[in-house]
Amino acid sequence: MSANHILVVDDEVGIRELLFEILRDEGYGVRLAENAHAARQLRREIRPDLVLLDIWMPDTDGITLLKEWASSGLLTMPVVMMSGHGTIDSAVEATRIGAFDFLEKPISLPKLLATVGKALAGGRAMPRAGLTLVQLGKARIIQELRQRLDQVARLKTPVLLVGEPGCGFELAARYLHSPNTPWVAPEERDWLAANPFGPLNEAREGTIFIPDVGALDRAGQKGLAQLVAKLEKFNVRLVCASADPIASLAADGRFDPDLFHQISALTIRVPGLGEHAEDIPDLATQMLTLMVDAHEVPLRTLAVSAQNALRNLEWPGNLPVLQNVVKTLALTSLVTEITGEDVARVAREFSVVPRETTHPAPSFSLDTPLREARERFERLYFLHHIRREDGNMSRVAERVGLERTHLYRKLKQLGIRPSLRGEDPPAD
């Protein structure tokens, strides 16, 4: 019996049952999903060795589901598309996104078995998936980061990424990197002093990524300056990253000011996890899924209480610390579903503490009359969101779910003047 597991996704019950019988008789383990929703659920629970995916389905078509898996890092298995209305365009589109092959219905038995065999063989050679910038989050600040990177993606100007340690510099750098071109990111920095031109030919038409550029010594800085001078000749994009205050280092003479100006002409900040904490539950879930897929940890899931607990913690080390916490949770949890109590237990070992509240605590007694208490709460609530959105009233209205005219009317009733950009209005 084969150990391979195949997921069949098709809205036609007759097709599902037929494929189930054929593949089971061939020794495969088979799971069935009647639509994209069911397929998503199963993909969160297991990593199939192969997916047979119908294109035409009522809730979400197969091409859209394939795109979802590709963009979220879940396309870690070969996918063969199926359609009774197949066209060359559909096959080309599916292949471009990442499908292994395309089968047209009615599917002949020899063609099915041959394609399944090739796909399973090809799947064994697929590279291990990792996090991407798309998976980093859906918060506005991350969406804006992607938009800024999209705006400069076609430029060859050197890019300097700044932010907190572990915030995701390499994810941002890879987002800038053009597909099917060389990616060079030497783990050691000594090469910049010894042979700064060495990687240029290897990286021709592609990208060189240098993390921790602020930590370079004088010899490394000199080598980097020599490399920068040759970038245009080799059509190489340079992306540097620094968690150190490199502008201050240059001002203090610890970093070559001329080199700083060369590499910082295009500077983009990568937010830390504390700035998009609402993304932490999904991010932790995706990390866990990738670990399970790679057989690094047993099958585990995060309960809602665990997701909430992770979101409410400080993450000064950002992604690497979150990754280690999630891995430790998966390896030490005594049950399949990781709970909030598990998170509290493991967080202590990593010195990860609950996040302090950023809004002032209510300064009124619970014995306050309801109307007065409500007004005070609403005032604190709107001041919090005005500060959070830096006084941008369009974003505040979207955040709190009010029309702008209604929002302004409410603020006026509460004695809040938006022109103060979130500051308390002067006392009457």
Number of C-alpha atoms within 10 A of each C-alpha: 9 9 9 13 20 23 23 26 25 26 20 12 12 10 16 17 14 11 20 20 12 15 19 17 11 12 13 17 18 19 17 21 19 17 22 23 13 12 21 14 11 16 17 16 15 14 22 21 20 24 28 24 29 27 26 18 18 11 10 13 15 24 21 14 17 21 16 15 17 16 16 17 20 21 22 22 26 24 27 23 25 23 21 13 10 16 12 9 9 16 20 14 13 23 17 10 17 19 25 22 19 24 20 17 13 10 15 10 11 9 12 17 15 10 17 22 13 13 21 20 13 14 17 11 9 12 9 12 17 16 17 17 21 16 18 24 20 15 14 12 14 21 15 12 18 17 12 13 17 13 11 13 17 12 11 17 19 21 25 25 25 22 18 19 18 19 24 23 28 20 18 23 25 16 17 21 21 15 10 8 13 17 21 17 16 14 10 9 18 15 16 24 18 12 14 20 18 12 16 20 13 16 21 20 20 22 27 24 22 24 23 18 24 21 17 19 17 13 13 20 20 16 20 22 19 17 19 18 10 14 22 14 10 14 16 25 27 23 29 23 28 20 19 16 12 23 16 12 16 17 12 11 10 16 21 18 16 10 16 20 12 16 22 19 12 14 15 17 17 23 18 20 25 18 13 17 19 17 18 24 21 17 22 23 18 20 22 25 23 21 21 21 22 15 11 13 18 16 18 21 20 24 16 14 15 22 21 17 20 27 23 19 20 19 24 19 15 18 21 15 16 24 16 14 20 22 18 16 23 25 14 13 16 11 11 13 16 22 20 17 12 20 23 17 11 18 23 10 9 12 11 19 14 15 14 9 8 8 13 10 9 11 10 11 8 9 7 10 9 10 9 11 17 12 13 15 16 15 18 19 14 20 23 18 20 22 16 17 16 14 18 16 19 13 17 23 20 12 13 12 10 14 13 15 10 11 19 17 13 16 17 12 11 15 15 21 16 18 11 13 18 21 16 14 13 9 5 4
